[in-house]
Amino acid sequence: MKQYVVDTLRLQEYERLKKILEARHGAAALGGIYWIPVPESLYTPDQSLHTGCTPHVVALDLSETRLSCEFLIRTRKTMHCACMGYATEAQRNWIVDMVDALLEEAGVVA
């Protein structure tokens, strides 16, 4: 699986990240998994046509020492669909920018 990983979080950074994610996206769905909606403006043609599968999301996994975000665009409504797949370049750039902004907001030191 292609993903963006930050593998050296401090406990205080984890707590700040968790607080920000919960405020924006609610409690983690499973373990430390947060479902982050992809902006509709970045949907592929297939994703735009699959209105029954929206919202399309990326999984962000947060633990006390690690944050990872897959470069896989999913739907939470079905396990398999043609609209799911690896992020396009624009979607991948958005994921990296979104995680970087989240890290900056939480004061995570590189």
C-alpha positions in Angstrom: 0.0 0.0 0.0 1.3 3.4 -0.9 1.1 5.8 2.0 2.5 8.9 3.8 3.9 7.9 7.2 5.2 10.0 10.1 6.7 7.5 12.5 8.2 9.5 15.3 5.3 11.2 17.1 5.7 12.4 20.7 2.7 11.8 23.1 1.9 15.5 23.2 1.9 15.7 19.4 -0.4 12.7 19.2 -2.8 14.3 21.7 -2.9 17.6 19.7 -3.4 15.7 16.4 -6.2 13.6 18.0 -7.9 16.8 19.3 -7.8 18.5 15.9 -9.0 15.4 14.0 -11.9 14.8 16.4 -13.0 18.4 16.2 -13.0 18.2 12.4 -14.1 14.6 11.7 -15.6 13.2 14.9 -14.3 10.4 16.9 -12.1 7.8 15.2 -14.3 5.2 13.5 -12.2 2.2 14.4 -9.0 2.3 16.5 -7.3 5.5 15.3 -8.8 5.6 11.8 -10.3 8.9 10.7 -12.1 9.1 7.3 -11.1 12.3 5.6 -13.4 13.4 2.7 -11.7 14.2 -0.6 -12.9 17.5 -2.1 -15.4 16.9 -4.9 -13.3 19.2 -7.1 -10.6 16.5 -7.1 -12.9 13.5 -8.0 -12.0 11.5 -11.1 -14.7 11.2 -13.7 -15.7 7.8 -12.3 -15.9 9.1 -8.8 -18.0 12.0 -9.9 -20.4 9.6 -11.7 -20.7 7.3 -8.7 -22.9 9.6 -6.6 -24.1 6.6 -4.6 -20.6 6.0 -3.4 -19.9 9.5 -2.1 -18.2 10.9 -0.1 -14.9 9.5 -1.3 -12.4 9.4 1.5 -8.8 8.7 2.5 -8.0 6.7 5.7 -5.8 8.5 8.2 -4.5 6.2 10.9 -3.3 7.9 14.1 -1.6 6.1 17.0 0.5 7.4 19.9 3.7 7.1 18.0 2.7 7.2 14.3 0.4 8.8 11.7 -0.1 7.3 8.3 -2.4 8.2 5.4 -3.0 5.9 2.5 -2.8 7.1 -1.1 -6.0 5.1 -1.7 -9.3 6.8 -2.4 -12.1 4.8 -1.0 -15.9 4.8 -0.5 -17.3 3.9 2.9 -20.5 2.6 1.3 -19.1 -0.5 -0.5 -16.0 -2.7 -0.3 -15.3 -2.8 -4.0 -16.2 -0.4 -6.8 -14.6 0.9 -10.0 -14.5 4.4 -8.4 -12.0 3.3 -5.8 -8.3 3.3 -6.5 -4.9 4.9 -6.0 -5.0 8.7 -5.8 -4.4 10.7 -8.9 -1.5 13.1 -8.8 -3.8 15.9 -7.8 -5.4 13.8 -5.1 -2.0 12.6 -3.8 -0.8 16.2 -3.7 -3.9 17.2 -1.7 -3.3 14.3 0.7 0.3 15.4 1.3 -0.6 19.1 1.7 -3.5 18.2 4.0 -1.3 16.0 6.3 1.5 18.6 6.2 -1.0 21.4 7.2 -2.4 19.1 10.0 1.1 18.5 11.3 2.0 22.2 11.2 -1.2 23.1 13.0 -0.5 20.5 15.7 3.1 21.8 16.1 4.7 18.5 15.1 8.4 19.1 14.8 10.1 17.5 11.8 
